[in-house]
Amino acid sequence: MIVYGFVFLNVILLVVGQLLFKLGLDRIGAVTFTNLPDVMMSPWIWAGLILYVLATLLWFAALSRAELNMIYPLQSLSYLVGLILSVLILHESVTPMRWVGTMVILAGVVLVSWPLRL
């Protein structure tokens, strides 16, 4: 179904946007009033913002084709994608408990998205 493709791409773009924000901010440092212009001029931040705009357009396409209560829980897949990318790209360490928690969230996504007819 095309709606799932829209939502999946939306999730990917949102997480990659966050990753770009993180990469940009790692180069700038903690955000303060004094370095706010640097933040706003960062190509990493702008690239993340562009991905957010594209993700929003995909979200509009999904919303126009499906019920919110069906597709909104699928956005929780961003937790899993974000965790994986933080390990692979940022080389962050993830505790076993965080992996378990993410799997619980993923199980919840499956449960609420499963097309059960009672």
C-alpha positions as CSV (number, residue, x, y, z in Angstrom):
1,M,0.0,0.0,0.0
2,I,1.4,3.4,-1.0
3,V,0.5,4.9,2.4
4,Y,3.0,2.7,4.1
5,G,5.6,3.8,1.7
6,F,4.9,7.5,2.4
7,V,5.0,6.9,6.1
8,F,8.2,4.8,5.9
9,L,9.9,7.5,3.8
10,N,8.6,10.2,6.2
11,V,10.2,8.3,9.1
12,I,13.5,8.0,7.3
13,L,13.6,11.7,6.3
14,L,12.8,12.8,9.9
15,V,15.5,10.6,11.4
16,V,18.1,11.6,8.9
17,G,17.1,15.2,9.5
18,Q,17.7,14.7,13.2
19,L,21.0,13.1,12.4
20,L,22.0,16.1,10.3
21,F,21.0,18.4,13.2
22,K,23.2,16.4,15.5
23,L,26.2,16.4,13.1
24,G,25.8,20.2,12.7
25,L,25.5,20.9,16.4
26,D,28.5,18.7,17.2
27,R,30.5,21.0,15.0
28,I,29.1,24.2,16.6
29,G,28.7,23.1,20.3
30,A,26.0,23.8,22.7
31,V,23.4,26.3,21.4
32,T,23.6,29.7,23.1
33,F,22.4,33.2,22.2
34,T,25.9,34.0,21.1
35,N,26.3,31.2,18.6
36,L,22.7,31.2,17.3
37,P,23.7,32.8,14.0
38,D,26.2,30.0,13.5
39,V,23.5,27.5,14.1
40,M,21.2,29.2,11.7
41,M,23.9,29.4,9.0
42,S,25.0,25.8,9.3
43,P,24.6,23.8,6.1
44,W,24.0,20.7,8.3
45,I,21.1,22.4,10.0
46,W,19.7,23.6,6.7
47,A,20.0,20.2,5.1
48,G,18.0,18.8,8.1
49,L,15.4,21.4,7.8
50,I,15.0,20.7,4.1
51,L,14.5,17.0,4.9
52,Y,11.9,18.0,7.5
53,V,9.9,19.9,4.8
54,L,10.1,16.9,2.5
55,A,9.0,14.6,5.3
56,T,6.0,16.9,6.0
57,L,4.9,16.8,2.4
58,L,5.1,12.9,2.5
59,W,3.1,13.1,5.8
60,F,0.4,15.2,4.0
61,A,0.2,12.6,1.3
62,A,-0.2,9.8,3.8
63,L,-2.8,11.7,5.8
64,S,-4.8,12.4,2.7
65,R,-5.1,8.6,2.1
66,A,-5.4,7.0,5.5
67,E,-6.8,7.5,8.9
68,L,-4.6,9.2,11.4
69,N,-5.2,6.5,14.0
70,M,-3.8,3.9,11.6
71,I,-0.6,5.7,10.4
72,Y,0.4,7.8,13.4
73,P,1.6,4.9,15.5
74,L,3.9,3.9,12.6
75,Q,5.9,7.1,13.2
76,S,7.1,5.3,16.3
77,L,9.4,3.4,14.0
78,S,11.6,6.5,14.1
79,Y,12.7,5.3,17.6
80,L,14.2,2.2,16.1
81,V,15.6,3.9,13.0
82,G,17.1,6.6,15.1
83,L,18.7,4.1,17.5
84,I,20.3,2.1,14.7
85,L,21.6,5.2,12.9
86,S,23.0,6.7,16.1
87,V,25.0,3.5,16.6
88,L,26.1,3.1,12.9
89,I,26.9,6.7,12.1
90,L,27.5,8.5,15.4
91,H,29.1,5.5,17.1
92,E,27.0,6.0,20.2
93,S,26.6,3.2,22.7
94,V,23.2,1.9,23.5
95,T,22.4,0.1,26.7
96,P,20.6,-3.3,26.6
97,M,17.7,-1.7,28.4
98,R,17.3,0.9,25.7
99,W,17.3,-1.9,23.1
100,V,14.6,-3.7,25.1
101,G,12.5,-0.6,25.4
102,T,12.8,0.1,21.7
103,M,11.7,-3.5,21.0
104,V,8.7,-3.0,23.3
105,I,7.8,0.2,21.3
106,L,8.1,-1.8,18.1
107,A,5.9,-4.5,19.4
108,G,3.3,-1.8,20.3
109,V,3.5,-0.5,16.8
110,V,2.8,-3.9,15.4
111,L,-0.2,-4.4,17.8
112,V,-1.8,-1.1,17.1
113,S,-1.2,-1.3,13.3
114,W,-2.3,-4.9,12.8
115,P,-5.5,-4.9,10.8
116,L,-7.6,-7.0,13.3
117,R,-11.3,-7.2,12.7
118,L,-13.2,-8.0,15.9
